[in-house]
Amino acid sequence: MATLIETIDLTKHYRPSQIWILSGLKSVKAVEKVSLKIEEGQVYGLVGESGCGKTTVGRLILRLVEATGGKVLFEGKNVLEFKSAGMKEYRRNAQIVFQNPFSSMNPRRSILDSLSVGFDNYSMGTAKERKEWLDKLMLRVGLEPAFLSRYPHQFSGGQLQRIVVARALSLKPRFIVADEPVSALDVSIQAQILNLMRELQQEYRFTMLFISHDLRVIRHMSDSIGVMYMGSLVEKASKEELFRHPLHPYTQALLEAAPRIELKPQVKGELIQGEVWDSAPPEHGCIFYNRCRMRVDACKTTPQSLKEAGNDHQVACMRAVL
């Protein structure tokens, strides 16, 4: 399969607040040299704790946030160099489903108005053609076409997220970023939305970057997976390979921490030491050093980058590839 989206050393640094500057912090490294490839028609899962930078990666790819460095390639062309005409065409092909459906819909616009914005921007179709396509989309996401005349406050969270998904599909994009699309919803309806999105992806064959902190959701939705920690990718592999043979201590801890039903609960030791921001990582060593169960002295002074570990599996850990 051809690569649709590729990032090369994608980086985003933020200027810290004055109090952090006085303490010696020069920049906040939200995303640090992230490189990944998403094949056409594939669902790529990006997983990690809150604050690890995965949402920023999605927004950098769509240029909702401007990168500090690196490249974002769409069919081999650098999106970060697109001018207005190129960006307009790219935005037609690249859409997003945000985490909170209530904050991603304009409360003063009817659903029909909100879903028609893209058609207006690109002068697409006649009024009849637009209505027919939107009626079809509403039915496909499990809602009545008559709901198009209603307003966002008249829907539940699950219904509104179905509408947000329909809006993302309205321009028939080739790539969609799904940013924690079920984390703001009741557990009882999360599976419905996930199954709907997976069905739509297979039916319309769009490519998707699926962002989540939940490994169970990532396993259900993804073909390939990248694991992020403190702005960097620490492991990449196919879904089957990652869950069968996790190599990085952080990935292993995430899998061990995932809830499961067991007849005889296992007694486990401490999965990960401390919290992410308890202390700064070593200046020249592994970013996971302070919390790692497998660390040795060399990890504190040896920078880690992704290395091949067989079976198209990459890991940023010197201990994992020994």
Secondary structure, 3 states (H helix, E strand, C coil): CCEEEEEEEEEEEECCCHHHHHCCCCCEEEEEEEEEEEECCCEEEEECCCCCCHHHHHHHHCCCCCCCEEEEEECCEEHHHCCHHHHHHHHHHEEEECCCCCCCCCCCCCHHHHHHHHHHHHCCCCHHHHHHHHHHHHHHCCCCHHHHHCCHHHCCHHHHHHHHHHHHHCCCCCEEEEECCCCCCCHHHHHHHHHHHHHHHHHHCCEEEEEECCHHHHHHHCCEEEEEECCEEEEEEEHHHHHHCCCCHHHHHHHHHCCCCCCCCCCCCCCCCCCCCCCCCCCCCCCCHHHCCCCCHHHHCCCCCCEECCCCCEECCCCCCC
